[in-house]
C-alpha cells in the first residue's frame, strides 16, 4: 500500500492565539513495517519493571478469541474523595492518537518510559490498524466508499506487534481508547460532517476490528487481548478535533464517559451532555507572543509549517521549545489552580523525532514529582466522579495559574472567598442621595 497521505488540517485560530491547526493531520503512520523515520527512538532495554502478569486464573475468551475477560485491570489506582481542606493532586495525562506499533517501535519505547517514570497513559487506537489491507473492503466509512482510509491499514507483522503492545499496555495499567478508523478530515466527507448515526456506525466498526482482529488477519494462534473492548472503551479523540458535538451525542448513547476532542484553557474540566469534556489545552509557546495547543502536531505546524521535516538546524531548538512550553504549562498548574494538564501526541518522527524526545523529557521531568499523578483519562474521570460536585465547582472558579488567595485548606473547606463589600456607594447613588438631602433642606 502507498504511504498515508500527508495532509494538514485546517487552521484554527483564536484571538491572539495561534493554534496552528486543529490538533492533528491525516499523516498518522499505518501499522506497516517501513524503514524507521529519521530520528526515531529505539526501545529501552528492560529499564522499567516487567509487565504485570495476567490477573489471577480468570480467562474467558470473547467472540473469536481476539479479546477476553481476565478479571480486574491490574496496576490501577482506586480513586479517593478529597478530604475537607485537602489540596488536589496535580494530574497529567499523556495520550497518543492513532496508537500502533511499527518499525520505529515508539509504542513499546514509551511503554518502557512510562514504567520507568511512573507514568500510565491513554493510547487511542485506530481500528483500521488491526485490519489487514487485503481485507480493507470490510471498512465502509460514512460518506466514503468501501476500503477507503486516509491513514492506510495494517499488515500482518504490524497487527501482531500492535496486539502485543496493547496486551502489555493494558496489563501495565494504561488505557486503550479509540481514534476511530479512516481519519477523514475537512468539509468533503470529513468527520465534522457526520451525523450522530454515522458516528455510531464508525464507533461500531472501530470496535469490531479490535474484537475480530484474529479472524480478519488469520492470526488465530496469537494471544487474545486481555480485556473486553465493549467495557474497556470509554473515551476517544476525534480526527483533527472535528465533529465533537455529534460524536459526543453518539458516544453518550454508547456508554462512553469522556471525550478529549475539545480546546480549552488550563482550567478544571466539566461535563458536557453527560460526558467529561477533557480537552487539549492552550499552553505557552516560548519565544512567541501566542499560545498553542498541547499537542506535538501543533508545535510542529507553528515551527515548520506544512512540512513535517523542516530545517534540520532548527530541530534541537524546536524540541526545546515544545519541552519548555509544556514544562511552563505544568508549572503554572502545579503552583496555581492544579487543573489537570492534558497532552496529546503521535508516534511520529516529525522534524527528526524532536517531539518524541521533548515528550520523553517532560515525562521524566514531571511524573516523579511530589503530588503528581500521570494517569490515563479513565483514571482521571474516575477521580472526578468520586469528588464532591461542590468541590469541583469551587475548583472551576480558579483561572489559569491562579492559586486560592485564602490558601488551599480554607478554599477546599469553605469554597472561594466572597468578594469584598464596597466601602462606599457607587458615585451615581451618592449623587442621588446628596441631591435628595439638599432638596429636603430647601423644603
C-alpha positions as CSV (number, residue, x, y, z in Angstrom):
1,X,0.0,0.0,0.0
2,X,1.2,3.5,-0.7
3,X,2.2,5.7,2.2
4,X,-0.6,7.5,4.1
5,X,-1.4,10.9,2.6
6,X,0.2,13.9,4.2
7,X,-2.5,16.5,4.6
8,X,-2.7,19.3,7.0
9,X,-5.8,20.1,9.0
10,X,-7.5,23.4,8.5
11,X,-6.1,26.3,10.5
12,X,-7.8,27.0,13.8
13,X,-7.0,30.5,15.3
14,X,-8.4,32.1,18.4
15,X,-8.0,35.8,19.2
16,X,-4.3,36.5,19.7
17,X,-3.6,32.7,19.9
18,X,-2.0,30.9,17.0
19,X,-3.2,27.3,17.4
20,X,-1.6,26.3,14.1
21,X,-4.1,23.6,13.2
22,X,-7.0,21.6,14.7
23,X,-4.9,19.1,16.5
24,X,-3.6,16.6,14.0
25,X,-3.4,15.6,10.4
26,X,-4.1,12.6,8.3
27,X,-0.5,11.6,8.5
28,X,-0.5,9.2,11.4
29,X,1.5,6.1,10.5
30,X,-0.2,3.0,9.1
31,X,0.7,-0.1,11.1
32,X,3.1,-1.4,8.5
33,X,6.9,-2.1,8.5
34,X,8.7,0.7,6.6
35,X,12.2,1.8,7.4
36,X,12.5,3.8,10.6
37,X,12.0,7.5,10.2
38,X,14.8,9.9,10.8
39,X,15.5,10.5,14.5
40,X,13.3,7.5,15.5
41,X,13.8,6.4,19.1
42,X,14.8,2.9,20.0
43,X,13.0,0.9,22.6
44,X,14.6,0.9,26.1
45,X,16.3,-2.3,27.3
46,X,14.4,-3.5,30.4
47,X,14.6,-0.1,32.0
48,X,11.3,-0.5,33.9
49,X,9.7,-3.2,35.9
50,X,8.4,-6.2,33.9
51,X,4.8,-6.1,32.8
52,X,2.3,-7.4,35.3
53,X,1.1,-11.0,34.6
54,X,-2.4,-11.6,33.5
55,X,-4.7,-11.3,36.6
56,X,-5.3,-14.5,38.6
57,X,-6.6,-17.6,36.9
58,X,-9.5,-15.9,35.2
59,X,-9.6,-16.2,31.5
60,X,-12.8,-16.1,29.4
61,X,-12.4,-15.7,25.7
62,X,-14.8,-13.4,23.9
63,X,-16.1,-14.0,20.4
64,X,-13.4,-15.4,18.1
65,X,-10.8,-15.1,20.9
66,X,-9.5,-11.7,19.8
67,X,-10.4,-10.3,23.2
68,X,-11.1,-11.8,26.6
69,X,-12.1,-11.2,30.2
70,X,-9.2,-11.7,32.6
71,X,-10.5,-10.0,35.7
72,X,-10.0,-6.5,37.0
73,X,-7.2,-4.5,35.4
74,X,-4.0,-4.6,37.4
75,X,-1.8,-1.6,38.2
76,X,-4.6,1.0,38.5
77,X,-5.3,3.3,41.4
78,X,-8.7,3.4,43.2
79,X,-10.0,7.0,43.3
80,X,-10.3,8.7,46.7
81,X,-12.6,11.6,47.6
82,X,-10.7,14.6,48.7
83,X,-11.0,15.4,52.4
84,X,-12.2,18.8,53.5
85,X,-9.3,21.2,53.2
86,X,-7.2,18.7,51.1
87,X,-5.2,20.1,48.2
88,X,-6.0,18.3,44.9
89,X,-3.2,16.3,43.3
90,X,-1.7,17.5,40.0
91,X,-2.9,15.2,37.2
92,X,-1.1,15.0,33.9
93,X,-2.5,12.9,31.1
94,X,-0.2,11.8,28.2
95,X,-2.2,10.5,25.3
96,X,-1.4,9.1,21.9
97,X,-3.5,9.5,18.8
98,X,-3.6,6.6,16.3
99,X,-1.5,4.3,18.5
100,X,0.1,1.4,16.7
101,X,3.5,-0.3,16.7
102,X,5.5,-0.1,13.5
103,X,9.3,-0.5,12.9
104,X,10.0,2.8,14.8
105,X,9.0,0.9,17.9
106,X,7.7,4.1,19.6
107,X,4.7,2.4,21.2
108,X,7.0,-0.1,23.0
109,X,9.5,2.6,23.8
110,X,7.1,4.9,25.5
111,X,5.6,2.0,27.5
112,X,9.1,1.5,28.9
113,X,9.5,5.2,29.6
114,X,6.2,5.2,31.4
115,X,7.1,2.2,33.6
116,X,10.4,3.8,34.5
117,X,9.0,7.2,35.4
118,X,5.6,6.3,37.0
119,X,3.5,7.4,34.0
120,X,0.5,5.5,32.8
121,X,-1.1,6.8,29.7
122,X,-4.0,6.6,27.2
123,X,-3.5,5.0,23.8
124,X,-6.1,6.0,21.3
125,X,-6.0,3.0,18.9
126,X,-7.1,3.4,15.2
127,X,-9.2,0.4,14.4
128,X,-8.0,0.0,10.9
129,X,-4.5,-0.7,12.2
130,X,-5.9,-4.0,13.3
131,X,-7.4,-4.7,9.8
132,X,-5.1,-6.1,7.1
133,X,-5.0,-4.2,3.8
134,X,-6.3,-7.2,1.9
135,X,-9.5,-7.0,3.9
136,X,-9.8,-3.3,3.5
137,X,-13.2,-3.6,1.8
138,X,-14.6,-4.6,5.2
139,X,-14.3,-0.9,6.3
140,X,-17.0,1.3,4.9
141,X,-16.6,4.8,6.3
142,X,-19.5,7.2,6.5
143,X,-19.7,9.2,3.2
144,X,-16.9,7.2,1.7
145,X,-16.7,4.1,-0.4
146,X,-15.6,0.7,0.9
147,X,-11.9,0.3,1.5
148,X,-11.1,4.0,1.9
149,X,-8.8,5.3,4.7
150,X,-6.6,8.3,4.9
151,X,-4.1,6.5,7.1
152,X,-4.0,3.2,5.4
153,X,-4.5,-0.2,7.0
154,X,-2.3,-2.8,8.8
155,X,-0.1,-5.6,7.7
156,X,0.3,-8.9,9.5
157,X,3.5,-8.0,11.3
158,X,2.2,-4.6,12.3
159,X,-1.0,-6.2,13.6
160,X,0.9,-8.8,15.7
161,X,3.2,-6.2,17.0
162,X,0.4,-3.8,17.9
163,X,-1.6,-6.5,19.6
164,X,1.5,-7.4,21.7
165,X,1.8,-3.7,22.8
166,X,-1.9,-3.4,23.5
167,X,-1.7,-6.5,25.8
168,X,1.3,-5.2,27.6
169,X,-0.1,-1.6,27.9
170,X,-3.3,-2.7,29.5
171,X,-1.6,-5.0,32.0
172,X,0.7,-2.1,32.8
173,X,-2.4,-0.1,33.9
174,X,-2.7,2.0,30.7
175,X,-6.0,2.7,28.9
176,X,-7.0,1.7,25.3
177,X,-9.3,4.3,23.8
178,X,-10.1,4.9,20.1
179,X,-9.1,7.3,17.4
180,X,-11.7,5.6,15.2
181,X,-10.8,4.4,11.7
182,X,-10.0,6.2,8.4
183,X,-9.1,9.7,9.9
184,X,-11.1,11.7,7.4
185,X,-10.9,15.5,7.9
186,X,-12.2,18.6,6.2
187,X,-15.5,19.6,4.5
188,X,-15.6,16.8,1.9
189,X,-17.0,13.8,3.9
190,X,-14.8,14.6,7.0
191,X,-15.8,13.6,10.5
192,X,-17.0,17.1,11.1
193,X,-19.8,16.5,8.6
194,X,-21.0,13.2,10.1
195,X,-24.4,12.8,11.8
196,X,-25.0,11.1,15.1
197,X,-26.0,7.9,13.4
198,X,-22.9,8.0,11.2
199,X,-20.7,8.4,14.3
200,X,-22.4,5.4,15.8
201,X,-21.6,3.4,12.7
202,X,-17.9,4.5,12.8
203,X,-17.6,3.6,16.5
204,X,-19.1,0.1,15.9
205,X,-16.7,-0.5,13.1
206,X,-13.7,0.6,15.2
207,X,-14.8,-1.8,17.9
208,X,-15.4,-4.7,15.5
209,X,-11.9,-4.5,14.1
210,X,-10.5,-4.9,17.6
211,X,-12.9,-7.6,18.6
212,X,-12.2,-9.7,15.5
213,X,-8.6,-8.9,14.6
214,X,-7.5,-12.6,14.8
215,X,-10.1,-13.8,12.4
216,X,-9.7,-10.8,10.0
217,X,-5.9,-11.3,9.9
218,X,-5.8,-15.1,10.0
219,X,-3.9,-14.9,13.3
220,X,-5.9,-17.3,15.4
221,X,-2.8,-18.7,17.2
222,X,-1.9,-15.3,18.7
223,X,-2.8,-14.4,22.3
224,X,-6.1,-12.7,23.0
225,X,-6.2,-9.1,24.2
226,X,-6.7,-9.3,28.0
227,X,-9.8,-7.0,28.1
228,X,-13.4,-6.8,26.9
229,X,-13.3,-3.9,24.5
230,X,-17.0,-3.2,24.9
231,X,-16.2,-2.4,28.5
232,X,-12.7,-1.0,28.1
233,X,-13.7,1.6,25.5
234,X,-15.0,4.7,27.3
235,X,-13.3,7.6,25.6
236,X,-11.8,9.0,22.4
237,X,-10.3,11.9,20.5
238,X,-11.8,12.7,17.1
239,X,-9.5,13.1,14.0
240,X,-8.3,16.7,13.6
241,X,-10.6,17.6,16.6
242,X,-13.5,17.8,14.2
243,X,-17.1,16.6,14.7
244,X,-17.1,16.7,18.5
245,X,-20.7,17.7,19.0
246,X,-22.3,14.8,17.1
247,X,-19.7,12.4,18.3
248,X,-20.5,13.2,22.0
249,X,-24.2,12.7,21.4
250,X,-23.4,9.3,19.8
251,X,-20.9,8.4,22.5
252,X,-23.2,9.2,25.3
253,X,-25.7,6.6,24.0
254,X,-22.9,4.0,23.6
255,X,-21.6,4.1,27.1
256,X,-18.6,6.4,26.7
257,X,-17.6,8.5,29.7
258,X,-15.4,11.2,28.3
259,X,-14.1,13.0,25.2
260,X,-10.8,14.7,24.5
261,X,-11.5,16.5,21.3
262,X,-12.1,20.0,22.6
263,X,-10.0,23.1,23.2
264,X,-9.7,24.9,26.4
265,X,-7.6,27.0,28.8
266,X,-5.8,25.2,31.6
267,X,-8.8,25.1,33.9
268,X,-10.7,22.4,35.7
269,X,-12.9,20.3,33.4
270,X,-16.7,20.0,33.4
271,X,-19.3,17.6,32.0
272,X,-21.0,18.3,28.7
273,X,-24.1,16.3,27.7
274,X,-23.2,13.8,30.4
275,X,-19.6,13.2,29.3
276,X,-16.5,14.6,30.9
277,X,-15.0,17.1,28.5
278,X,-11.3,16.6,28.9
279,X,-9.8,18.8,26.2
280,X,-6.4,19.7,24.8
281,X,-5.3,23.0,26.3
282,X,-3.7,26.3,25.3
283,X,-0.1,26.2,26.5
284,X,2.9,28.5,26.2
285,X,5.0,28.7,23.0
286,X,8.3,30.1,24.4
287,X,9.7,32.9,22.4
288,X,6.4,33.6,20.7
289,X,3.6,36.0,21.5
290,X,0.9,33.4,21.4
291,X,-0.1,30.0,22.9
292,X,-0.7,26.8,21.0
293,X,-2.5,23.5,21.7
294,X,-0.8,21.0,24.0
295,X,0.0,18.6,21.1
296,X,3.1,17.8,19.2
297,X,1.4,18.4,15.8
298,X,0.5,21.9,16.7
299,X,4.0,22.8,17.8
300,X,5.2,21.4,14.5
301,X,2.8,23.4,12.4
302,X,3.9,26.6,14.2
303,X,7.5,25.8,13.6
304,X,7.9,24.2,10.2
305,X,4.5,24.9,8.7
306,X,3.2,22.4,6.1
307,X,6.3,20.2,6.1
308,X,6.9,17.6,8.7
309,X,10.7,17.6,8.0
310,X,11.8,21.1,8.3
311,X,15.3,22.7,8.6
312,X,17.5,20.2,10.5
313,X,19.4,23.1,12.0
314,X,16.2,24.0,13.9
315,X,15.3,20.6,15.2
316,X,17.0,20.9,18.6
317,X,15.6,24.4,19.1
318,X,12.1,23.3,18.2
319,X,12.2,20.3,20.5
320,X,13.4,22.5,23.4
321,X,10.6,25.0,22.6
322,X,7.9,22.3,22.9
323,X,9.6,20.8,26.1
324,X,9.9,24.2,27.8
325,X,6.3,25.2,26.8
326,X,4.9,22.0,28.3
327,X,7.0,22.4,31.4
328,X,5.8,26.0,31.8
329,X,2.2,24.8,31.4
330,X,2.9,22.2,34.1
331,X,4.5,24.7,36.5
332,X,1.6,27.2,36.3
333,X,-0.9,24.4,37.0
334,X,1.2,22.8,39.7
335,X,1.8,26.1,41.5
336,X,-1.5,27.5,40.6
337,X,-5.0,26.1,40.2
338,X,-3.9,22.4,39.9
339,X,-6.0,21.9,36.8
340,X,-5.2,18.6,35.0
341,X,-2.7,19.0,32.2
342,X,-3.7,17.3,29.0
343,X,-1.0,16.5,26.4
344,X,-1.6,14.8,23.0
345,X,1.0,13.1,20.8
346,X,1.5,10.9,17.8
347,X,4.0,8.1,17.3
348,X,5.8,10.1,14.6
349,X,9.3,11.2,13.7
350,X,8.4,14.7,12.6
351,X,11.3,17.0,12.4
352,X,13.8,14.3,13.1
353,X,11.9,12.9,16.1
354,X,12.4,16.1,18.1
355,X,8.9,16.0,19.5
356,X,9.3,12.4,20.8
357,X,12.4,13.4,22.6
358,X,10.6,16.5,24.0
359,X,7.7,14.4,25.3
360,X,10.1,11.9,26.9
361,X,11.9,14.8,28.7
362,X,8.6,16.1,30.0
363,X,7.6,12.7,31.3
364,X,10.9,12.4,33.1
365,X,10.6,15.9,34.5
366,X,7.1,15.9,35.9
367,X,5.8,12.4,36.6
368,X,8.1,11.6,39.6
369,X,7.4,14.9,41.4
370,X,5.5,15.1,44.7
371,X,1.7,15.1,44.5
372,X,1.8,14.5,40.7
373,X,-0.2,11.7,39.1
374,X,0.5,10.8,35.5
375,X,-2.6,8.7,34.7
376,X,-4.8,7.7,31.8
377,X,-8.0,9.6,31.1
378,X,-10.1,6.7,32.6
379,X,-8.4,7.2,35.9
380,X,-8.9,11.0,35.8
381,X,-12.6,10.5,35.0
382,X,-12.9,8.0,37.9
383,X,-11.3,10.6,40.3
384,X,-13.6,13.4,39.1
385,X,-16.6,11.2,39.6
386,X,-15.5,10.4,43.1
387,X,-15.4,14.1,44.2
388,X,-18.0,16.3,45.8
389,X,-19.6,18.2,42.9
390,X,-19.4,21.4,45.1
391,X,-15.6,21.0,45.4
392,X,-15.3,20.7,41.6
393,X,-17.4,23.7,41.2
394,X,-15.1,25.7,43.5
395,X,-12.1,24.5,41.6
396,X,-13.6,25.7,38.3
397,X,-13.7,29.2,39.7
398,X,-9.8,29.3,39.5
399,X,-8.4,30.8,36.3
400,X,-5.2,29.7,34.6
401,X,-2.2,29.7,37.1
402,X,-4.5,31.1,39.9
403,X,-4.0,29.6,43.3
404,X,-6.6,30.2,46.0
405,X,-5.8,33.6,47.7
406,X,-7.1,32.2,51.0
407,X,-4.9,29.1,50.8
408,X,-5.8,25.6,49.7
409,X,-7.0,24.5,53.2
410,X,-9.6,27.3,53.5
411,X,-10.6,27.1,49.9
412,X,-11.3,23.4,49.9
413,X,-13.2,23.7,53.2
414,X,-15.4,26.7,52.6
415,X,-15.0,27.5,48.9
416,X,-13.9,30.7,47.3
417,X,-13.8,33.8,49.5
418,X,-16.7,36.2,48.9
419,X,-15.8,39.4,47.0
420,X,-15.2,42.3,49.4
421,X,-18.2,44.6,50.0
422,X,-17.8,48.0,48.6
423,X,-17.0,50.6,51.3
424,X,-18.8,53.4,49.6
425,X,-21.9,53.5,47.4
426,X,-21.3,54.0,43.7
427,X,-20.9,57.6,42.6
428,X,-24.3,57.7,40.9
429,X,-26.0,56.5,44.1
430,X,-24.1,59.0,46.2
431,X,-25.0,61.9,44.0
432,X,-28.7,61.0,44.1
433,X,-28.5,60.8,47.9
434,X,-26.8,64.2,48.1
435,X,-29.4,65.8,45.8
436,X,-32.2,64.3,47.9
437,X,-30.6,65.7,51.0
438,X,-30.3,69.2,49.5
439,X,-33.9,69.2,48.4
440,X,-35.0,68.2,51.9
441,X,-33.1,71.2,53.4
442,X,-34.6,73.7,50.9
443,X,-38.1,72.4,51.8
